[in-house]
Amino acid sequence: MKKALLFITFLVSHFFFAQNNDCVTAIPICSNANITQTPNGIGDHDEGNAGCLNGENNSIWFTFSTLSAGTLTFEINPVNNVDYDWALYGPNNNCTEIQTIDPIRCSYDAPSPGQYVTGLNLTSLDTSEGAGTDNLGNPSDGMVKYIDVLPGQVYYLLIDNFSPTISQFSLTFGGSAGLLTPFGDPVLQPFPFVVPGPNHDGVLTICDLNFDFSTLTSGILNGNPNFVVKYYKTATDALDDANPITNPIAVDPTNTYSYVISYSDPTSPASFLNKCKQFGTIKFIDKSFSLTQGTLISCSNNNSGTGTYDLTTADVGAGAIPNLTFQYYPSLPDANNGTNEITNPYVYIAPAGSAYVKATNEFGCTSIAEIKLNFHPIVTVLEPSIRSCFIETNPSTALFDLTGIAVTTQTGTTKKFYPSMTDAVNATNEILTPDNYIAPNGLVFVRVSNANGCFTVAKITLVVLPPVKSTVLADKIICMEDTTTLDAGPGFSAYEWSTGATTQTITNVSVGTYWVKLKTGECFTKQTVTVYPTEQPVITNVDVSTNTLTVNVIGGTPPYKYSLDNINWQDSNVFNNVPRGDSHIYVKDAYDCDPIDIIVVVPNLINVITPNNDGINDVIDYSALAHKQNLVVSIFDRYGAQIFRADKTNGYKWDGTTNGGKKVPTGTYWYSVTWNENDKRNTPFKFSSWIMVKNRE
């Protein structure tokens, strides 16, 4: 029944047209279901002059075949109050024969009010009926006697609207025989046909208006053999089998297309079954959409040649299109083929050029748009250098004011300073006091940004102007009582001495430490110079041997000179034939400064004692030197062993005994007298000699 209803709906919707069909183009009826049509015109030939009809007015031809033996009835029911006439031919006559024979049933009854239904029924006895009464004298009702049929008989039915008013009618078959059809026959059609569309209502959502109808055939036939499907642009073409669609075409969503399912009997090409058709309609809903080209602008920071783009922000005209999903690709072939998808479109790093977005709606339709990738204007920078004077406390560094350095000629930019390129690119470790930046020779990096937030890093070369010192100014050594001249040397633009002088040289400089500021360009170098006093020689000790003095000197700058009167000088440190008593010794070094001097005592020598208590030469007595520091008299035997020590405890005297009080044997002994002079250096003295001791046994 569903297939029949599809056919009926098709006819109701599409048959307000001039009926040009004659017998040879009769519409096959392959169902007992109600048929509705509105004939208009007589076709190519007036074939209604036979039988009970009197010409055609608005006619249509049908043909059908019986399914089984039995009775067959039909009923033609006009929609409006019009006079429909008809003639039935058969069985098994062809259209040529029909032109020369009478119909087997015919009715041209002019209906009385309320009598518009005509056809075959099981109660009428007349085989033909006209105006007036039937053959029994009853008023005519437009109905005639049924027909008895056998399986497979073919009949033709001409229906004509005698009224000039174009009006619709419906045709319904009855009786016990039924009509022959391949549709619904479980042998010929084992599976149901499937109406196209996701809801099986003939409505297709499409993404491309270029449509290949043949792609629907397999789904419609659903595996049923010996059926074919044809497609048409109009219902008229479908009925007339005219202009079938055989190639893909550009469909119009405002149009309703038709398709026809027909049977092709493989064993009998002339079989009536091959005339049976089942009609359907196809309506397209265009779900395609179009995107427009989008544009994104990014910064090519630091002239990297690439920018960072959020592809999802590109306006490609998709704002009003619901339920879209997006995919992004680096090239059009990739977008078409679904390859190399950009997995993170929010942070897409690429050079200027294009990326592509592929949008898909809920119906599977897609559209691809180009996203132009452009750069904001590049920030152009310079790479200047800055020179600054060294810091005196740390000469390898200088104090730089970075803020005034021209690193770009573009206006509207901002600058931030960083110690490294990495920091500048990442905006980390910013130099917060660029106007007071202390650094050695090297580079500093400036992140120059414009109003778009784009940046380029400029390099500033830092040059520390080193101290320029005099190569001739050097420390000096002079006598304490002398002065000298200090010369800073030529080549400086200014001099400033600690003495206040502003000349290259200063004179009459005594012992001390001085500085001079030497100007080179805009920098001053402070150079310190020291005038040292000579190191005075020091008399470490004086050896007195009989009347000979040996002066031992350290320090100062050799060679030394020696004198006993500060007038006559000698190179030797030994003085001979020095008289007993006090003597002055003068010493000076190579600087010829004022000499140092000491007073020495040449003691009275005693070489023989006779300790016999006669009061003459009984002892050695050096108590006269008791005012000297550390005075000690030491007595040694001929083997060098000390046998007596005379000091403050025994009055600096020796009476020829040992430390135990025992008299020493008569003989010769050695002795030494040592002390320190009472001068500021406590100069040590040593006097040595020999003595003969004569002890009576």
Solvent accessible surface area in square Angstrom, and as a share of the most:
residue,aa,sasa,rsa
1,M,159,0.71
2,K,160,0.68
3,K,48,0.21
4,A,13,0.10
5,L,95,0.47
6,L,39,0.19
7,F,19,0.08
8,I,21,0.11
9,T,83,0.48
10,F,2,0.01
11,L,1,0.01
12,V,65,0.37
13,S,66,0.43
14,H,53,0.24
15,F,6,0.03
16,F,150,0.62
17,F,43,0.18
18,A,52,0.40
19,Q,3,0.01
20,N,94,0.48
21,N,13,0.07
22,D,7,0.04
23,C,2,0.01
24,V,122,0.70
25,T,66,0.38
26,A,14,0.11
27,I,9,0.05
28,P,20,0.13
29,I,1,0.00
30,C,12,0.07
31,S,32,0.21
32,N,77,0.39
33,A,12,0.09
34,N,60,0.31
35,I,3,0.01
36,T,11,0.07
37,Q,2,0.01
38,T,5,0.03
39,P,3,0.02
40,N,55,0.28
41,G,24,0.23
42,I,63,0.32
43,G,21,0.20
44,D,106,0.55
45,H,113,0.50
46,D,66,0.34
47,E,19,0.09
48,G,0,0.00
49,N,102,0.52
50,A,27,0.21
51,G,42,0.40
52,C,21,0.13
53,L,11,0.06
54,N,131,0.67
55,G,12,0.12
56,E,14,0.06
57,N,54,0.27
58,N,12,0.06
59,S,0,0.00
60,I,1,0.00
61,W,0,0.00
62,F,1,0.00
63,T,2,0.01
64,F,0,0.00
65,S,0,0.00
66,T,0,0.00
67,L,96,0.48
68,S,42,0.27
69,A,59,0.45
70,G,23,0.22
71,T,33,0.19
72,L,1,0.00
73,T,15,0.09
74,F,3,0.01
75,E,76,0.34
76,I,0,0.00
77,N,64,0.33
78,P,10,0.06
79,V,92,0.53
80,N,78,0.40
81,N,114,0.58
82,V,10,0.06
83,D,23,0.12
84,Y,7,0.03
85,D,8,0.04
86,W,0,0.00
87,A,0,0.00
88,L,0,0.00
89,Y,2,0.01
90,G,5,0.05
91,P,58,0.36
92,N,97,0.50
93,N,35,0.18
94,N,79,0.41
95,C,18,0.10
96,T,106,0.62
97,E,72,0.32
98,I,3,0.02
99,Q,92,0.41
100,T,113,0.65
101,I,60,0.31
102,D,101,0.52
103,P,17,0.11
104,I,56,0.29
105,R,31,0.11
106,C,3,0.02
107,S,1,0.01
108,Y,95,0.36
109,D,11,0.06
110,A,63,0.49
111,P,36,0.23
112,S,57,0.37
113,P,129,0.81
114,G,69,0.67
115,Q,66,0.29
116,Y,52,0.20
117,V,52,0.30
118,T,6,0.03
119,G,0,0.00
120,L,3,0.02
121,N,37,0.19
122,L,105,0.52
123,T,111,0.65
124,S,20,0.13
125,L,109,0.54
126,D,11,0.06
127,T,66,0.39
128,S,57,0.37
129,E,9,0.04
130,G,16,0.16
131,A,67,0.52
132,G,51,0.49
133,T,82,0.47
134,D,33,0.17
135,N,110,0.56
136,L,116,0.58
137,G,51,0.49
138,N,75,0.38
139,P,105,0.66
140,S,8,0.05
141,D,61,0.32
142,G,3,0.02
143,M,20,0.09
144,V,0,0.00
145,K,64,0.27
146,Y,48,0.18
147,I,8,0.04
148,D,104,0.54
149,V,4,0.02
150,L,106,0.53
151,P,82,0.52
152,G,40,0.38
153,Q,25,0.11
154,V,32,0.18
155,Y,3,0.01
156,Y,19,0.07
157,L,0,0.00
158,L,0,0.00
159,I,0,0.00
160,D,2,0.01
161,N,0,0.00
162,F,107,0.45
163,S,19,0.12
164,P,126,0.79
165,T,75,0.44
166,I,68,0.35
167,S,3,0.02
168,Q,42,0.19
169,F,0,0.00
170,S,22,0.14
171,L,0,0.00
172,T,58,0.34
173,F,15,0.06
174,G,30,0.29
175,G,44,0.43
176,S,81,0.52
177,A,3,0.03
178,G,12,0.12
179,L,5,0.02
180,L,39,0.20
181,T,29,0.17
182,P,0,0.00
183,F,22,0.09
184,G,49,0.47
185,D,45,0.23
186,P,105,0.66
187,V,126,0.72
188,L,41,0.20
189,Q,10,0.05
190,P,62,0.39
191,F,98,0.41
192,P,91,0.57
193,F,24,0.10
194,V,46,0.27
195,V,32,0.18
196,P,10,0.06
197,G,15,0.14
198,P,100,0.63
199,N,118,0.61
200,H,110,0.49
201,D,77,0.40
202,G,2,0.02
203,V,44,0.25
204,L,18,0.09
205,T,50,0.29
206,I,12,0.06
207,C,49,0.29
208,D,85,0.44
209,L,65,0.32
210,N,102,0.52
211,F,29,0.12
212,D,50,0.26
213,F,3,0.01
214,S,69,0.44
215,T,93,0.54
216,L,27,0.14
217,T,36,0.21
218,S,90,0.58
219,G,47,0.45
220,I,2,0.01
221,L,23,0.11
222,N,57,0.29
223,G,61,0.58
224,N,7,0.03
225,P,72,0.45
226,N,63,0.33
227,F,9,0.04
228,V,66,0.38
229,V,18,0.11
230,K,85,0.36
231,Y,8,0.03
232,Y,3,0.01
233,K,101,0.43
234,T,64,0.37
235,A,8,0.06
236,T,52,0.30
237,D,24,0.12
238,A,1,0.01
239,L,21,0.10
240,D,69,0.36
241,D,62,0.32
242,A,35,0.27
243,N,110,0.56
244,P,53,0.33
245,I,19,0.10
246,T,111,0.65
247,N,100,0.51
248,P,82,0.52
249,I,39,0.20
250,A,74,0.58
251,V,6,0.03
252,D,65,0.34
253,P,38,0.24
254,T,114,0.66
255,N,46,0.24
256,T,43,0.25
257,Y,7,0.03
258,S,1,0.00
259,Y,2,0.01
260,V,5,0.03
261,I,1,0.01
262,S,14,0.09
263,Y,8,0.03
264,S,55,0.35
265,D,23,0.12
266,P,91,0.57
267,T,119,0.69
268,S,42,0.27
269,P,120,0.75
270,A,96,0.74
271,S,23,0.15
272,F,16,0.07
273,L,20,0.10
274,N,35,0.18
275,K,84,0.36
276,C,0,0.00
277,K,54,0.23
278,Q,8,0.04
279,F,5,0.02
280,G,0,0.00
281,T,40,0.23
282,I,0,0.00
283,K,69,0.29
284,F,2,0.01
285,I,71,0.36
286,D,52,0.27
287,K,62,0.26
288,S,46,0.30
289,F,29,0.12
290,S,91,0.58
291,L,20,0.10
292,T,81,0.47
293,Q,111,0.49
294,G,3,0.02
295,T,68,0.40
296,L,23,0.11
297,I,92,0.47
298,S,13,0.08
299,C,21,0.13
300,S,5,0.03
301,N,46,0.24
302,N,45,0.23
303,N,91,0.47
304,S,69,0.45
305,G,37,0.36
306,T,47,0.27
307,G,3,0.03
308,T,74,0.43
309,Y,4,0.02
310,D,49,0.26
311,L,1,0.01
312,T,54,0.31
313,T,88,0.51
314,A,14,0.11
315,D,111,0.57
316,V,8,0.05
317,G,37,0.36
318,A,16,0.12
319,G,83,0.80
320,A,102,0.79
321,I,44,0.22
322,P,91,0.57
323,N,96,0.49
324,L,25,0.12
325,T,92,0.53
326,F,82,0.34
327,Q,68,0.30
328,Y,17,0.06
329,Y,5,0.02
330,P,51,0.32
331,S,36,0.23
332,L,78,0.39
333,P,84,0.53
334,D,19,0.10
335,A,0,0.00
336,N,92,0.47
337,N,109,0.56
338,G,42,0.40
339,T,61,0.35
340,N,106,0.55
341,E,78,0.35
342,I,19,0.10
343,T,128,0.74
344,N,76,0.39
345,P,16,0.10
346,Y,134,0.51
347,V,83,0.48
348,Y,37,0.14
349,I,112,0.57
350,A,8,0.06
351,P,82,0.52
352,A,54,0.42
353,G,34,0.32
354,S,33,0.21
355,A,0,0.00
356,Y,36,0.14
357,V,1,0.01
358,K,39,0.17
359,A,0,0.00
360,T,36,0.21
361,N,17,0.09
362,E,108,0.49
363,F,89,0.37
364,G,48,0.46
365,C,1,0.01
366,T,64,0.37
367,S,17,0.11
368,I,53,0.27
369,A,6,0.05
370,E,46,0.21
371,I,1,0.00
372,K,70,0.30
373,L,2,0.01
374,N,60,0.31
375,F,59,0.25
376,H,44,0.19
377,P,98,0.62
378,I,57,0.29
379,V,2,0.01
380,T,71,0.41
381,V,37,0.21
382,L,81,0.40
383,E,114,0.51
384,P,34,0.21
385,S,66,0.43
386,I,23,0.12
387,R,158,0.58
388,S,22,0.14
389,C,41,0.25
390,F,22,0.09
391,I,43,0.22
392,E,101,0.45
393,T,129,0.75
394,N,71,0.36
395,P,61,0.38
396,S,70,0.45
397,T,15,0.08
398,A,0,0.00
399,L,84,0.42
400,F,1,0.01
401,D,73,0.38
402,L,0,0.00
403,T,59,0.34
404,G,68,0.65
405,I,30,0.15
406,A,68,0.53
407,V,2,0.01
408,T,24,0.14
409,T,113,0.66
410,Q,65,0.29
411,T,131,0.76
412,G,64,0.62
413,T,33,0.19
414,T,90,0.52
415,K,73,0.31
416,K,102,0.43
417,F,10,0.04
418,Y,4,0.02
419,P,58,0.37
420,S,39,0.25
421,M,71,0.32
422,T,88,0.51
423,D,17,0.09
424,A,0,0.00
425,V,63,0.36
426,N,89,0.46
427,A,53,0.41
428,T,60,0.35
429,N,109,0.56
430,E,67,0.30
431,I,18,0.09
432,L,147,0.73
433,T,77,0.45
434,P,23,0.15
435,D,84,0.43
436,N,86,0.44
437,Y,43,0.16
438,I,101,0.51
439,A,8,0.06
440,P,73,0.46
441,N,97,0.50
442,G,33,0.32
443,L,83,0.41
444,V,0,0.00
445,F,20,0.08
446,V,0,0.00
447,R,49,0.18
448,V,0,0.00
449,S,23,0.15
450,N,30,0.15
451,A,106,0.82
452,N,75,0.38
453,G,49,0.47
454,C,4,0.03
455,F,12,0.05
456,T,5,0.03
457,V,8,0.05
458,A,0,0.00
459,K,67,0.28
460,I,0,0.00
461,T,55,0.32
462,L,5,0.02
463,V,45,0.26
464,V,8,0.05
465,L,39,0.19
466,P,84,0.53
467,P,44,0.28
468,V,63,0.36
469,K,114,0.48
470,S,10,0.06
471,T,136,0.79
472,V,87,0.50
473,L,15,0.08
474,A,64,0.50
475,D,78,0.41
476,K,76,0.32
477,I,87,0.44
478,I,20,0.10
479,C,7,0.04
480,M,129,0.57
481,E,92,0.41
482,D,63,0.33
483,T,75,0.44
484,T,23,0.13
485,T,54,0.31
486,L,1,0.00
487,D,56,0.29
488,A,0,0.00
489,G,3,0.02
490,P,102,0.64
491,G,80,0.77
492,F,30,0.13
493,S,85,0.55
494,A,36,0.28
495,Y,28,0.11
496,E,76,0.34
497,W,3,0.01
498,S,45,0.29
499,T,79,0.46
500,G,58,0.56
501,A,30,0.23
502,T,95,0.55
503,T,77,0.45
504,Q,63,0.28
505,T,49,0.29
506,I,13,0.07
507,T,85,0.49
508,N,121,0.62
509,V,7,0.04
510,S,52,0.34
511,V,38,0.22
512,G,25,0.24
513,T,91,0.53
514,Y,32,0.12
515,W,75,0.26
516,V,0,0.00
517,K,66,0.28
518,L,0,0.00
519,K,53,0.23
520,T,57,0.33
521,G,54,0.52
522,E,142,0.64
523,C,8,0.05
524,F,93,0.39
525,T,4,0.02
526,K,74,0.31
527,Q,17,0.08
528,T,84,0.49
529,V,2,0.01
530,T,22,0.13
531,V,1,0.01
532,Y,102,0.39
533,P,56,0.35
534,T,13,0.08
535,E,117,0.53
536,Q,81,0.36
537,P,6,0.04
538,V,47,0.27
539,I,3,0.02
540,T,33,0.19
541,N,44,0.23
542,V,0,0.00
543,D,53,0.27
544,V,1,0.00
545,S,53,0.34
546,T,62,0.36
547,N,52,0.27
548,T,33,0.19
549,L,0,0.00
550,T,37,0.22
551,V,0,0.00
552,N,44,0.23
553,V,23,0.13
554,I,102,0.52
555,G,26,0.25
556,G,15,0.15
557,T,54,0.31
558,P,82,0.51
559,P,104,0.65
560,Y,34,0.13
561,K,87,0.37
562,Y,14,0.05
563,S,1,0.01
564,L,64,0.32
565,D,64,0.33
566,N,68,0.35
567,I,133,0.67
568,N,104,0.53
569,W,68,0.24
570,Q,62,0.27
571,D,106,0.55
572,S,58,0.37
573,N,44,0.23
574,V,52,0.30
575,F,13,0.05
576,N,100,0.51
577,N,118,0.61
578,V,4,0.02
579,P,96,0.61
580,R,102,0.37
581,G,29,0.28
582,D,105,0.54
583,S,17,0.11
584,H,66,0.29
585,I,0,0.00
586,Y,35,0.13
587,V,0,0.00
588,K,32,0.14
589,D,9,0.05
590,A,56,0.44
591,Y,85,0.32
592,D,94,0.49
593,C,15,0.09
594,D,91,0.47
595,P,36,0.23
596,I,14,0.07
597,D,66,0.34
598,I,13,0.07
599,I,86,0.43
600,V,0,0.00
601,V,19,0.11
602,V,1,0.01
603,P,8,0.05
604,N,112,0.57
605,L,26,0.13
606,I,45,0.23
607,N,47,0.24
608,V,59,0.34
609,I,0,0.00
610,T,39,0.22
611,P,14,0.09
612,N,46,0.24
613,N,140,0.72
614,D,78,0.40
615,G,65,0.63
616,I,116,0.59
617,N,86,0.44
618,D,25,0.13
619,V,51,0.29
620,I,1,0.00
621,D,59,0.30
622,Y,9,0.03
623,S,44,0.29
624,A,87,0.68
625,L,11,0.05
626,A,48,0.37
627,H,116,0.52
628,K,22,0.09
629,Q,66,0.29
630,N,107,0.55
631,L,8,0.04
632,V,24,0.14
633,V,1,0.01
634,S,12,0.08
635,I,0,0.00
636,F,54,0.23
637,D,29,0.15
638,R,186,0.68
639,Y,172,0.65
640,G,50,0.48
641,A,52,0.40
642,Q,88,0.39
643,I,32,0.16
644,F,21,0.09
645,R,109,0.40
646,A,0,0.00
647,D,30,0.16
648,K,167,0.71
649,T,126,0.73
650,N,57,0.29
651,G,28,0.27
652,Y,25,0.09
653,K,85,0.36
654,W,2,0.01
655,D,62,0.32
656,G,0,0.00
657,T,20,0.11
658,T,40,0.23
659,N,102,0.52
660,G,77,0.74
661,G,52,0.50
662,K,153,0.65
663,K,111,0.47
664,V,5,0.03
665,P,95,0.60
666,T,69,0.40
667,G,20,0.19
668,T,60,0.35
669,Y,20,0.08
670,W,133,0.47
671,Y,3,0.01
672,S,12,0.08
673,V,0,0.00
674,T,48,0.28
675,W,3,0.01
676,N,31,0.16
677,E,13,0.06
678,N,84,0.43
679,D,43,0.22
680,K,173,0.73
681,R,80,0.29
682,N,70,0.36
683,T,2,0.01
684,P,50,0.31
685,F,3,0.01
686,K,93,0.39
687,F,0,0.00
688,S,42,0.27
689,S,7,0.05
690,W,107,0.38
691,I,0,0.00
692,M,55,0.24
693,V,0,0.00
694,K,106,0.45
695,N,13,0.07
696,R,194,0.71
697,E,191,0.85
